[in-house]
Amino acid sequence: MPGGNDERKRLEEAIRDLSPSQMESIRAVVRALSSPIECTAQPSSNFATTQFAVAFGDILRLHHYFFSDEPFTKDKFEHAMVRVLRSLDHDASLARRGNRGHDLTVNGERWSLKTQADAGIRADEIYISKFMELGRGKWVDERDLANLRDAMLTHMQAYDRIFSLRCLSRNRSYGHQDVFDYELVEIPKALLELSRSGVIEMRHESRQNPKPGYCTVTSKGTVVCRLYFDGGTERKLQIKNILKSACLVHATWKFTISESP
């Protein structure tokens, strides 16, 4: 590639005086980036090109090779997205810490990012364990749940797009290798906005206080998601059973991390 020899010389000069332990770290980086990976990018995506998938896959492999067997957390997802998008000449920045709306701004759009890696994860359905906090307002009957649903619809006005980074496998070990399966899925806002006409039901038999409830959302006779109003101590909104076939998978990654040096 153009400038390749010069870049190689600069790298050789930079590592010449590294300590033995630092050289081992360099060798480990090379091993991580040389590990097998399968990645795909959705041609209809307006940002997830093949270059995006490769660059994000490098960060995923480095994370699992060096730092953790655990899937990406939300903060790592946010920082990795900004880093990769900027490297591909997108205008990307993190929202200020504590912002209650979007997490990133990308090319003028406000993005909300979620992660999913629960033990019961399903390939065909998406689950958001904490979409938003529901606060301390009135919570007695179905009318109150409808008001909480409306609060969700208002909350969604604070961002333009919703993405979930999902780890479909959790350290399935085969011999001395761990296999990781990730996908980046966009959940259309229009899908969640169908909850405006969803069927709301409070679980009056529950011993929780306040009592939990559901808003079942359908499209053309098919359930596309369920809002779950969690009446526990956190009083949060979960979104369950989001039909993945109604969403857009922007990119996927499957790779192995070897335990052997």
MIGU-562282 format. One line per 2 residues: number of its first residue (from 1); for each residue x, y, z of N, C-alpha, C. Coordinates in pm, 1 decimal. Layout:
NUM> X Y Z X Y Z X Y Z ~ ...;
END
This chain:
1> 85.7 -118.6 0.0 0.0 0.0 0.0 89.5 123.9 0.0 ~ 37.5 240.2 -46.1 119.5 361.0 -49.2 168.7 396.3 89.1;
3> 299.8 425.1 98.3 356.4 462.1 226.2 376.7 346.3 320.2 ~ 349.2 223.0 274.9 357.4 106.9 362.4 496.7 84.5 416.8;
5> 598.8 96.3 333.4 736.2 74.2 378.5 778.5 179.2 480.8 ~ 740.9 305.0 457.4 774.5 410.2 553.1 705.6 387.2 686.5;
7> 580.0 345.1 680.3 505.7 318.5 804.1 569.7 202.9 880.6 ~ 613.4 100.2 807.9 677.6 -14.1 871.9 809.1 28.1 939.2;
9> 883.7 115.4 872.9 1009.9 162.2 931.1 985.7 242.8 1058.2 ~ 883.0 329.2 1054.4 851.2 408.5 1174.3 809.4 317.9 1289.9;
11> 735.5 212.6 1258.4 693.3 119.3 1362.8 813.4 44.9 1420.4 ~ 903.1 1.3 1333.7 1022.1 -68.7 1381.1 1107.2 20.2 1470.9;
13> 1118.3 147.4 1433.9 1194.4 240.4 1516.7 1125.6 263.9 1651.0 ~ 992.8 269.4 1650.4 918.2 298.2 1773.1 929.3 184.8 1874.1;
15> 938.5 60.0 1826.2 940.5 -53.5 1920.1 1082.6 -98.0 1954.9 ~ 1181.8 -33.9 1895.2 1320.3 -79.0 1912.9 1363.8 -76.7 2058.9;
17> 1320.8 23.1 2133.9 1366.8 39.1 2271.3 1265.5 -8.6 2375.1 ~ 1165.7 -83.4 2332.4 1066.4 -132.8 2428.0 1126.6 -242.8 2515.5;
19> 1074.4 -255.5 2635.8 1119.3 -360.3 2727.9 1066.6 -495.9 2682.1 ~ 1122.5 -606.2 2733.4 1072.5 -739.6 2695.5 923.4 -757.1 2722.0;
21> 874.5 -705.2 2834.7 731.9 -720.5 2862.8 647.7 -638.8 2765.6 ~ 699.1 -523.0 2726.4 625.9 -441.6 2628.8 626.5 -508.3 2491.7;
23> 736.5 -572.5 2457.4 741.7 -644.8 2330.3 642.2 -761.0 2330.0 ~ 626.4 -825.7 2445.2 528.3 -934.3 2452.9 388.0 -880.9 2431.9;
25> 361.4 -759.7 2482.3 230.6 -699.2 2458.6 208.6 -672.4 2310.4 ~ 314.5 -626.1 2241.5 303.8 -604.2 2097.4 274.0 -735.0 2025.2;
27> 344.9 -841.6 2064.9 320.8 -972.1 2001.8 178.1 -1019.3 2028.9 ~ 126.4 -990.4 2149.8 -10.0 -1030.9 2183.2 -112.0 -956.0 2097.7;
29> -85.5 -827.6 2071.2 -174.7 -750.9 1984.1 -178.4 -813.9 1845.1 ~ -61.6 -851.8 1795.1 -54.8 -914.1 1662.1 -131.2 -1045.6 1661.7;
31> -116.8 -1125.2 1768.6 -189.2 -1252.0 1775.5 -339.8 -1227.9 1777.8 ~ -383.1 -1126.6 1855.4 -525.8 -1097.9 1863.7 -581.8 -1056.3 1728.7;
33> -510.7 -967.5 1660.0 -559.9 -917.3 1532.1 -545.0 -1018.4 1419.9 ~ -465.8 -1122.8 1444.6 -449.0 -1227.8 1344.5 -544.3 -1344.8 1368.0;
35> -621.2 -1340.7 1477.2 -713.6 -1450.3 1506.7 -827.1 -1450.4 1404.7 ~ -883.0 -1567.4 1375.4 -986.9 -1575.9 1271.6 -1110.2 -1493.2 1307.5;
37> -1169.7 -1431.8 1207.0 -1293.5 -1356.2 1227.6 -1377.2 -1359.0 1100.9 ~ -1508.2 -1371.1 1119.2 -1603.2 -1356.6 1010.1 -1687.0 -1233.5 1040.6;
39> -1689.9 -1137.9 951.1 -1772.1 -1019.7 973.7 -1849.0 -985.8 847.0 ~ -1968.5 -933.3 866.9 -2052.2 -894.5 754.3 -2102.3 -752.9 775.6;
41> -2132.4 -685.7 668.3 -2190.1 -551.4 672.9 -2312.0 -548.7 581.9 ~ -2418.2 -485.1 628.7 -2542.5 -475.8 552.7 -2527.5 -371.0 441.9;
43> -2542.5 -411.0 316.3 -2523.7 -315.3 206.5 -2614.5 -192.8 215.0 ~ -2732.7 -207.5 275.0 -2825.6 -93.8 282.0 -2794.5 0.7 397.3;
45> -2696.2 -35.0 482.6 -2661.6 51.3 595.1 -2594.1 178.7 545.2 ~ -2623.0 290.2 612.5 -2560.7 416.3 571.6 -2431.8 445.2 647.6;
47> -2385.9 350.6 729.3 -2257.9 368.9 798.5 -2179.7 238.8 815.7 ~ -2247.8 125.3 822.5 -2179.4 -0.7 851.9 -2124.4 -62.9 724.2;
49> -2018.4 -3.9 674.6 -1948.6 -57.0 557.5 -1862.0 -175.5 599.1 ~ -1800.6 -237.9 500.9 -1706.2 -345.1 532.0 -1592.0 -292.2 616.9;
51> -1545.0 -169.7 587.2 -1436.8 -109.7 666.2 -1480.1 -89.4 811.4 ~ -1605.1 -48.5 831.6 -1657.2 -34.1 967.2 -1656.9 -168.7 1038.7;
53> -1708.9 -272.4 973.0 -1718.1 -404.2 1035.4 -1580.1 -457.5 1072.7 ~ -1481.9 -438.3 985.4 -1346.3 -486.0 1013.7 -1286.3 -410.2 1132.1;
55> -1299.2 -277.4 1132.1 -1240.8 -196.7 1239.1 -1306.7 -225.3 1373.8 ~ -1439.8 -237.8 1375.4 -1508.3 -266.9 1501.2 -1473.8 -408.9 1547.2;
57> -1459.5 -500.7 1452.9 -1419.3 -637.5 1487.5 -1281.3 -642.4 1551.3 ~ -1191.0 -555.6 1507.4 -1058.1 -548.9 1570.2 -1070.1 -509.6 1717.1;
59> -1155.8 -411.3 1746.2 -1171.7 -367.1 1885.0 -1233.8 -477.4 1969.8 ~ -1332.3 -549.4 1914.8 -1393.0 -659.9 1988.6 -1289.4 -767.0 2021.8;
61> -1204.4 -801.7 1925.5 -1103.6 -905.2 1950.1 -1000.4 -859.8 2052.7 ~ -957.3 -734.2 2044.1 -861.0 -684.5 2142.6 -920.8 -684.2 2282.9;
63> -1047.7 -646.2 2292.7 -1115.1 -646.5 2423.3 -1114.1 -785.6 2484.2 ~ -1153.6 -885.4 2406.7 -1165.2 -1020.5 2462.5 -1029.5 -1088.4 2478.5;
65> -934.2 -1051.9 2397.0 -801.8 -1112.4 2409.4 -728.6 -1060.2 2531.7 ~ -741.0 -929.1 2557.5 -660.7 -866.6 2663.2 -734.2 -848.4 2795.4;
67> -860.4 -810.0 2790.0 -919.8 -751.1 2908.6 -1030.8 -832.9 2974.8 ~ -1111.4 -903.3 2898.7 -1226.2 -965.4 2963.4 -1289.0 -1073.6 2877.0;
69> -1341.6 -1176.4 2944.0 -1426.1 -1273.9 2877.3 -1569.5 -1224.0 2866.5 ~ -1601.7 -1117.4 2940.9 -1737.8 -1066.9 2943.5 -1766.7 -982.2 2819.6;
71> -1890.8 -986.0 2772.3 -1927.3 -906.0 2654.1 -1910.2 -756.1 2678.4 ~ -1907.9 -683.7 2568.8 -1896.4 -537.8 2572.8 -2004.7 -477.2 2662.4;
73> -1964.8 -382.4 2745.4 -2061.1 -304.9 2822.2 -2102.0 -181.4 2741.7 ~ -2202.7 -111.0 2789.9 -2255.9 3.1 2716.6 -2149.9 112.2 2697.5;
75> -2072.1 142.4 2801.7 -1973.5 249.8 2786.8 -1865.6 212.9 2686.0 ~ -1822.7 86.1 2684.5 -1723.9 42.9 2584.7 -1783.0 51.2 2444.4;
77> -1908.9 13.1 2431.5 -1978.5 21.9 2302.7 -1979.3 166.1 2252.7 ~ -2013.9 259.1 2340.5 -2020.2 400.7 2302.6 -1884.4 450.4 2252.7;
79> -1779.4 424.6 2331.0 -1646.5 475.1 2294.1 -1594.0 407.6 2167.7 ~ -1621.1 278.0 2153.3 -1574.6 208.1 2033.4 -1644.2 262.2 1908.5;
81> -1773.3 290.6 1917.8 -1846.1 343.9 1802.5 -1788.8 479.6 1760.4 ~ -1764.3 565.9 1857.5 -1708.4 697.2 1824.1 -1572.0 681.1 1758.3;
83> -1488.6 596.9 1814.6 -1353.4 578.0 1760.9 -1356.8 527.4 1616.5 ~ -1438.2 425.5 1591.2 -1443.0 366.4 1457.4 -1507.5 462.6 1358.1;
85> -1617.8 524.2 1396.4 -1685.5 616.0 1304.2 -1596.4 734.7 1267.7 ~ -1524.9 789.8 1365.6 -1433.2 900.2 1335.1 -1322.4 856.1 1241.4;
87> -1273.4 733.8 1260.8 -1165.0 684.7 1173.7 -1210.9 672.3 1029.1 ~ -1342.4 663.1 1008.5 -1398.8 651.8 873.8 -1461.9 783.9 828.0;
89> -1418.6 894.1 892.6 -1454.6 1030.0 851.0 -1600.8 1066.4 877.2 ~ -1663.3 998.7 974.7 -1794.5 1043.1 1020.6 -1775.2 1144.7 1132.8;
91> -1869.0 1235.7 1145.1 -1868.7 1331.8 1255.2 -1940.4 1265.6 1373.0 ~ -1864.5 1218.1 1470.6 -1921.8 1142.2 1582.0 -1868.3 1194.2 1714.4;
93> -1958.0 1207.5 1812.3 -1916.2 1253.5 1944.6 -2006.4 1195.2 2051.2 ~ -1950.8 1178.7 2171.4 -2027.0 1131.5 2285.9 -2113.4 1243.9 2341.5;
95> -2232.4 1207.9 2390.0 -2314.0 1304.8 2463.0 -2248.1 1332.9 2597.3 ~ -2283.1 1444.0 2657.9 -2225.7 1474.4 2788.9 -2270.2 1370.1 2890.4;
97> -2183.0 1342.8 2985.2 -2211.6 1241.8 3086.4 -2338.9 1277.6 3163.8 ~ -2423.0 1177.3 3184.9 -2547.0 1198.8 3257.7 -2663.0 1244.8 3172.1;
99> -2640.4 1261.8 3041.3 -2748.6 1302.8 2952.7 -2859.2 1196.9 2953.2 ~ -2983.7 1238.3 2968.6 -3095.3 1145.2 2979.3 -3155.3 1108.2 2843.3;
101> -3099.7 1159.5 2737.4 -3151.4 1127.9 2605.4 -3055.8 1042.0 2525.9 ~ -2997.9 1100.1 2421.5 -2911.2 1024.4 2331.5 -2774.0 999.1 2394.6;
103> -2701.1 903.0 2334.8 -2566.0 868.8 2381.3 -2458.1 923.3 2288.6 ~ -2486.3 926.2 2158.4 -2392.1 976.8 2058.2 -2464.2 1072.7 1965.3;
105> -2385.7 1160.6 1904.4 -2433.1 1237.0 1789.7 -2346.0 1197.4 1670.9 ~ -2409.4 1148.7 1564.9 -2336.7 1099.4 1447.1 -2393.6 1168.5 1323.8;
107> -2309.3 1248.7 1260.2 -2350.6 1322.0 1139.5 -2481.4 1398.7 1163.1 ~ -2492.4 1457.0 1281.9 -2609.1 1537.7 1314.4 -2727.6 1459.7 1368.7;
109> -2720.1 1326.2 1371.1 -2827.5 1243.5 1425.0 -2796.4 1204.5 1570.0 ~ -2901.0 1195.5 1651.0 -2885.9 1154.5 1791.0 -2911.9 1004.4 1802.3;
111> -2811.4 931.5 1850.4 -2820.7 786.4 1860.2 -2831.9 743.0 2006.1 ~ -2919.7 646.5 2030.8 -2929.1 581.2 2161.1 -2871.8 440.6 2147.2;
113> -2778.0 403.7 2235.3 -2711.5 274.7 2226.5 -2750.1 185.4 2343.9 ~ -2773.9 57.6 2313.9 -2806.1 -43.1 2413.9 -2714.6 -163.8 2391.5;
115> -2702.3 -248.0 2493.2 -2631.1 -375.2 2478.3 -2718.6 -486.4 2533.6 ~ -2698.3 -606.6 2480.9 -2769.3 -724.4 2531.6 -2676.2 -843.4 2532.1;
117> -2667.8 -909.2 2646.8 -2582.6 -1028.0 2657.4 -2634.1 -1120.8 2767.6 ~ -2766.0 -1122.5 2789.3 -2821.1 -1205.5 2896.4 -2810.0 -1352.9 2860.8;
119> -2810.6 -1436.7 2963.9 -2791.3 -1580.8 2944.2 -2902.5 -1641.4 2858.7 ~ -3022.8 -1583.6 2866.2 -3135.1 -1638.3 2790.5 -3157.4 -1570.9 2657.0;
121> -3056.2 -1507.4 2601.8 -3071.6 -1432.3 2476.9 -3121.5 -1523.0 2365.1 ~ -3213.4 -1468.6 2284.4 -3269.2 -1541.6 2170.9 -3225.1 -1474.7 2041.5;
123> -3198.0 -1556.6 1941.3 -3150.1 -1502.3 1814.7 -3257.9 -1419.8 1744.9 ~ -3384.8 -1455.7 1763.5 -3491.9 -1392.7 1686.0 -3565.3 -1281.8 1759.5;
125> -3530.9 -1257.6 1887.8 -3598.5 -1153.7 1964.1 -3496.4 -1070.0 2040.3 ~ -3523.9 -941.3 2051.9 -3434.9 -847.6 2120.0 -3498.0 -806.9 2251.9;
127> -3415.7 -791.1 2351.6 -3462.3 -754.6 2485.8 -3380.5 -635.4 2534.8 ~ -3448.3 -532.7 2582.8 -3382.3 -416.7 2643.7 -3419.3 -415.5 2790.4;
129> -3322.9 -442.5 2875.4 -3351.8 -461.6 3017.4 -3384.1 -331.5 3089.1 ~ -3333.9 -218.6 3038.2 -3366.1 -89.9 3099.6 -3371.2 15.4 2990.1;
131> -3492.1 38.5 2941.2 -3508.9 138.3 2836.0 -3508.4 278.6 2895.4 ~ -3572.6 293.8 3012.5 -3573.9 421.7 3081.1 -3624.7 401.5 3223.8;
133> -3594.6 497.3 3309.9 -3650.1 498.0 3445.1 -3789.4 560.0 3440.7 ~ -3878.5 508.0 3526.5 -4017.7 551.5 3522.2 -4056.1 647.9 3633.4;
135> -3963.7 675.6 3724.9 -3988.1 778.5 3825.0 -4085.8 736.5 3933.1 ~ -4125.5 835.0 4013.8 -4206.3 807.3 4132.5 -4350.5 853.6 4119.8;
137> -4400.6 868.6 3999.0 -4536.7 917.7 3980.3 -4643.1 815.2 4017.6 ~ -4767.8 851.7 3994.1 -4881.3 765.8 4026.3 -4876.0 636.3 3946.7;
139> -4904.1 522.4 4014.2 -4892.1 390.5 3950.8 -4992.3 297.8 4019.9 ~ -5120.6 307.6 3979.0 -5226.0 232.6 4046.6 -5304.2 143.0 3950.7;
141> -5337.2 192.8 3831.7 -5420.1 114.5 3740.3 -5372.0 132.0 3596.3 ~ -5447.9 75.5 3502.2 -5408.8 77.7 3361.1 -5395.2 219.5 3306.1;
143> -5474.5 311.8 3355.5 -5462.0 450.4 3308.8 -5325.2 508.0 3343.5 ~ -5273.9 468.7 3459.9 -5141.0 516.2 3498.6 -5033.6 454.7 3409.7;
145> -5052.4 326.3 3373.8 -4956.8 262.6 3282.5 -4960.6 329.6 3145.1 ~ -5078.7 370.5 3102.5 -5089.2 443.0 2975.0 -5012.0 574.1 2981.1;
147> -5016.2 639.9 3094.9 -4939.6 763.8 3111.7 -4789.3 735.6 3108.1 ~ -4748.1 621.5 3165.9 -4606.1 584.2 3162.4 -4564.1 550.8 3019.6;
149> -4654.0 486.6 2944.2 -4626.6 460.1 2802.0 -4609.3 590.2 2726.7 ~ -4694.5 687.4 2755.4 -4683.7 817.1 2689.1 -4552.9 887.4 2727.2;
151> -4508.2 865.3 2850.9 -4380.0 922.8 2893.2 -4265.7 862.9 2812.2 ~ -4276.7 733.2 2778.2 -4176.1 670.0 2693.3 -4174.4 733.8 2555.0;
153> -4292.8 757.2 2499.0 -4300.8 817.8 2366.3 -4240.5 958.1 2366.4 ~ -4262.6 1030.8 2474.4 -4200.4 1163.2 2487.3 -4049.9 1151.2 2500.4;
155> -4005.2 1054.7 2580.1 -3861.3 1031.2 2599.9 -3791.8 1003.8 2466.4 ~ -3858.1 930.4 2376.9 -3796.3 893.1 2250.1 -3777.0 1011.8 2157.1;
157> -3841.7 1123.6 2186.0 -3820.2 1242.5 2104.0 -3679.2 1298.3 2121.2 ~ -3606.5 1249.1 2224.8 -3471.9 1298.9 2252.2 -3365.8 1231.1 2166.7;
159> -3403.1 1136.5 2081.8 -3305.6 1075.9 1991.1 -3373.0 1030.2 1862.9 ~ -3288.5 1003.4 1762.4 -3337.3 972.7 1628.5 -3328.9 824.9 1593.0;
161> -3228.2 754.6 1648.6 -3207.9 614.2 1613.1 -3169.6 535.1 1738.2 ~ -3204.0 404.5 1737.9 -3178.5 316.1 1851.2 -3102.7 193.4 1801.0;
163> -2989.8 163.1 1865.4 -2907.6 48.8 1826.3 -2881.7 -41.2 1947.0 ~ -2872.6 -170.4 1920.3 -2835.9 -266.4 2024.5 -2720.6 -352.2 1974.3;
165> -2612.3 -357.3 2054.1 -2501.3 -449.5 2026.6 -2528.6 -575.0 2108.3 ~ -2550.6 -685.9 2039.8 -2592.8 -809.6 2104.7 -2484.1 -915.7 2095.9;
167> -2452.0 -975.2 2209.9 -2358.9 -1088.4 2212.9 -2443.4 -1214.7 2221.1 ~ -2449.3 -1289.1 2111.4 -2537.2 -1404.6 2103.1 -2478.5 -1529.2 2166.5;
169> -2348.7 -1528.6 2192.1 -2286.3 -1642.4 2260.3 -2203.1 -1589.8 2375.0 ~ -2199.8 -1665.9 2482.8 -2124.6 -1622.9 2600.3 -2020.2 -1728.8 2633.5;
171> -1901.4 -1710.6 2575.6 -1785.7 -1793.1 2611.2 -1811.7 -1942.6 2594.7 ~ -1861.2 -1980.0 2478.4 -1879.4 -2122.6 2451.1 -1742.8 -2182.3 2419.4;
173> -1685.3 -2252.9 2513.0 -1548.0 -2301.2 2497.8 -1544.0 -2434.1 2423.8 ~ -1458.4 -2441.4 2325.0 -1430.8 -2564.6 2252.9 -1280.1 -2587.6 2261.5;
175> -1238.1 -2681.5 2346.4 -1095.5 -2701.6 2366.8 -1036.9 -2580.6 2435.0 ~ -943.7 -2514.1 2370.7 -879.4 -2395.5 2426.3 -920.4 -2269.4 2351.2;
177> -1041.5 -2270.3 2295.0 -1088.1 -2153.5 2221.4 -1224.4 -2108.9 2273.7 ~ -1243.1 -1977.6 2282.4 -1372.4 -1918.8 2315.3 -1429.3 -1856.9 2189.0;
179> -1555.7 -1885.2 2163.2 -1622.7 -1836.7 2043.1 -1715.9 -1722.5 2081.0 ~ -1708.0 -1613.1 2006.7 -1792.0 -1496.8 2032.9 -1872.3 -1464.1 1907.7;
181> -1999.8 -1432.9 1930.3 -2094.3 -1401.1 1824.0 -2160.1 -1267.1 1856.8 ~ -2135.3 -1164.0 1778.3 -2194.5 -1032.9 1802.0 -2276.2 -989.8 1680.0;
183> -2375.4 -905.0 1706.0 -2447.2 -840.3 1596.2 -2488.1 -699.9 1639.7 ~ -2492.0 -610.5 1543.7 -2534.8 -472.2 1567.1 -2668.7 -453.2 1498.2;
185> -2773.9 -429.8 1577.7 -2910.2 -424.0 1526.4 -2969.5 -285.9 1552.2 ~ -3036.9 -231.3 1451.7 -3111.2 -106.7 1471.4 -3257.9 -139.2 1492.9;
187> -3314.0 -84.7 1603.1 -3455.3 -101.9 1634.8 -3527.5 23.3 1587.2 ~ -3612.4 13.0 1487.4 -3677.4 133.8 1434.3 -3762.4 203.1 1540.7;
189> -3749.1 334.0 1550.5 -3835.2 408.9 1642.1 -3982.8 386.6 1607.7 ~ -4012.5 376.7 1478.9 -4152.1 359.1 1437.0 -4211.5 231.7 1494.6;
191> -4128.0 129.6 1514.6 -4176.5 3.5 1572.1 -4223.2 25.7 1715.8 ~ -4143.1 96.8 1794.6 -4178.4 122.0 1934.2 -4293.7 222.0 1945.0;
193> -4303.5 311.0 1847.3 -4411.6 409.2 1851.0 -4548.7 346.4 1824.9 ~ -4549.1 221.8 1774.0 -4676.1 150.4 1759.3 -4741.6 122.8 1894.8;
195> -4663.4 136.4 2002.1 -4718.7 114.6 2136.4 -4826.7 216.5 2169.9 ~ -4835.0 321.7 2092.3 -4939.0 423.6 2113.7 -5078.3 359.8 2110.0;
197> -5092.5 253.5 2029.7 -5221.3 183.0 2020.3 -5212.8 41.9 2078.0 ~ -5111.3 15.7 2161.2 -5094.3 -115.8 2221.2 -5199.1 -145.2 2328.1;
199> -5211.3 -274.0 2361.5 -5307.1 -319.0 2462.2 -5236.9 -324.4 2597.2 ~ -5290.6 -248.5 2693.2 -5227.4 -237.0 2825.1 -5301.1 -324.0 2926.2;
201> -5223.2 -396.9 3005.4 -5278.6 -486.5 3106.6 -5193.4 -478.0 3232.2 ~ -5256.2 -450.5 3345.2 -5185.5 -451.5 3473.7 -5200.8 -588.1 3538.1;
203> -5094.2 -638.7 3596.3 -5097.5 -767.2 3665.0 -5145.0 -745.5 3809.1 ~ -5277.1 -740.2 3825.4 -5334.6 -708.4 3956.3 -5307.5 -816.8 4059.2;
205> -5280.3 -939.4 4013.1 -5254.4 -1049.2 4106.8 -5113.0 -1046.9 4163.4 ~ -5026.8 -963.1 4107.7 -4887.5 -958.5 4152.3 -4877.3 -901.9 4294.0;
207> -4779.0 -950.4 4368.1 -4753.2 -899.9 4502.6 -4660.2 -779.1 4502.1 ~ -4611.3 -745.4 4385.8 -4524.6 -628.3 4376.9 -4602.6 -500.9 4407.5;
209> -4531.6 -403.9 4455.8 -4591.4 -273.1 4480.6 -4494.7 -164.8 4434.1 ~ -4529.9 -90.2 4328.8 -4654.3 -99.2 4252.8 -4659.8 -223.2 4164.0;
211> -4779.3 -256.7 4119.5 -4798.6 -378.4 4040.7 -4745.5 -357.7 3898.3 ~ -4680.7 -459.8 3845.2 -4626.5 -447.9 3709.0 -4736.4 -459.0 3605.0;
213> -4699.5 -433.8 3480.9 -4795.6 -446.3 3373.2 -4728.3 -452.9 3237.8 ~ -4807.6 -480.1 3135.1 -4757.7 -494.2 2998.8 -4835.1 -404.1 2903.8;
215> -4768.4 -366.1 2796.5 -4833.7 -306.9 2680.3 -4792.5 -392.0 2560.9 ~ -4886.1 -467.6 2506.9 -4857.2 -557.6 2395.2 -4877.9 -483.2 2263.8;
217> -4776.0 -485.1 2179.6 -4774.8 -407.1 2055.9 -4781.5 -502.6 1937.1 ~ -4877.1 -481.8 1849.2 -4892.7 -568.8 1733.2 -4888.3 -487.4 1603.7;
219> -4853.2 -556.0 1496.0 -4855.8 -499.0 1361.9 -4905.1 -606.2 1266.1 ~ -5014.8 -579.8 1199.7 -5075.1 -675.6 1105.4 -5098.9 -810.5 1172.1;
221> -5143.0 -805.2 1297.5 -5178.2 -926.0 1369.5 -5062.9 -998.9 1435.8 ~ -4940.5 -948.1 1422.5 -4822.6 -1011.2 1481.0 -4769.6 -926.5 1595.7;
223> -4737.8 -992.6 1707.6 -4678.2 -920.9 1820.4 -4535.0 -882.6 1783.1 ~ -4505.1 -752.1 1786.5 -4372.3 -705.7 1748.7 -4287.6 -666.1 1869.0;
225> -4351.2 -640.7 1984.1 -4277.6 -616.1 2108.0 -4376.9 -603.1 2223.0 ~ -4324.0 -607.4 2344.9 -4404.0 -586.0 2465.2 -4329.5 -490.0 2556.9;
227> -4397.7 -384.7 2598.8 -4342.9 -298.5 2702.9 -4374.3 -363.0 2837.1 ~ -4274.9 -371.0 2924.4 -4296.9 -425.7 3058.0 -4268.1 -317.0 3159.8;
229> -4370.7 -278.6 3233.0 -4357.9 -177.4 3336.5 -4320.5 -248.8 3466.3 ~ -4193.8 -244.7 3499.1 -4139.6 -318.4 3613.4 -4168.6 -240.7 3741.7;
231> -4252.3 -298.8 3825.9 -4288.8 -231.2 3949.0 -4193.5 -254.1 4063.7 ~ -4073.9 -304.4 4037.3 -3976.1 -329.6 4142.8 -3919.1 -200.3 4197.4;
233> -3812.0 -214.9 4273.3 -3753.6 -98.8 4340.4 -3701.1 4.5 4241.0 ~ -3656.6 -39.8 4121.5 -3602.1 54.3 4022.9 -3710.6 126.3 3943.8;
235> -3830.1 67.8 3937.9 -3939.7 125.7 3859.0 -3889.5 165.8 3719.8 ~ -3859.0 65.7 3640.6 -3802.0 90.6 3508.4 -3889.4 29.5 3400.1;
237> -3869.0 74.8 3278.7 -3938.0 20.6 3163.0 -3844.3 -74.9 3089.9 ~ -3887.8 -199.6 3075.1 -3817.8 -296.7 2992.2 -3895.2 -313.3 2862.3;
239> -3824.6 -350.9 2756.4 -3892.0 -383.1 2630.8 -3853.4 -525.3 2592.7 ~ -3953.8 -610.5 2581.8 -3931.4 -752.7 2558.7 -3985.3 -795.0 2422.5;
241> -3934.6 -909.0 2377.5 -3988.6 -975.1 2257.2 -3990.5 -885.9 2134.1 ~ -3888.9 -798.3 2120.4 -3880.5 -716.8 1998.7 -3846.9 -808.7 1881.5;
243> -3931.4 -810.1 1783.8 -3914.7 -901.2 1670.6 -3796.3 -856.4 1585.0 ~ -3690.7 -938.1 1581.8 -3570.3 -894.7 1510.4 -3594.4 -883.7 1359.7;
245> -3685.7 -963.4 1308.2 -3713.1 -956.4 1164.5 -3774.2 -822.4 1124.1 ~ -3823.6 -746.2 1223.5 -3876.5 -612.2 1196.7 -3769.8 -504.8 1215.6;
247> -3648.5 -546.4 1247.0 -3536.5 -454.8 1269.5 -3433.7 -470.7 1158.3 ~ -3325.7 -393.9 1164.5 -3219.6 -400.9 1063.5 -3088.9 -442.5 1128.8;
249> -3032.9 -553.4 1084.0 -2901.8 -598.1 1131.4 -2795.8 -530.0 1045.2 ~ -2721.9 -436.3 1104.4 -2623.4 -359.0 1028.2 -2493.2 -435.7 1007.2;
251> -2451.1 -513.6 1106.2 -2323.6 -584.4 1094.6 -2322.5 -702.4 1190.7 ~ -2240.5 -802.4 1159.6 -2224.1 -919.2 1247.1 -2076.5 -954.4 1256.8;
253> -2039.9 -1019.6 1369.4 -1903.2 -1064.2 1391.4 -1902.6 -1200.4 1460.1 ~ -1818.5 -1288.4 1414.6 -1798.8 -1416.9 1480.4 -1649.8 -1446.7 1479.5;
255> -1593.0 -1470.7 1597.0 -1448.9 -1491.4 1603.9 -1415.0 -1580.7 1722.4 ~ -1292.6 -1630.5 1720.3 -1243.8 -1715.6 1827.9 -1123.0 -1648.9 1893.2;
257> -1112.7 -1670.4 2023.0 -995.0 -1625.3 2097.2 -929.7 -1748.9 2156.7 ~ -805.9 -1772.5 2118.2 -733.4 -1888.9 2166.3 -667.0 -1860.1 2298.7;
259> -671.7 -1958.6 2391.3 -605.8 -1944.2 2518.6 -455.8 -1972.5 2507.6 ~ -416.2 -2033.4 2398.9 -275.1 -2068.4 2382.1 -196.0 -1946.5 2339.6;
261> -70.5 -1930.6 2384.8 12.4 -1816.4 2344.9 49.7 -1824.8 2198.3;
END
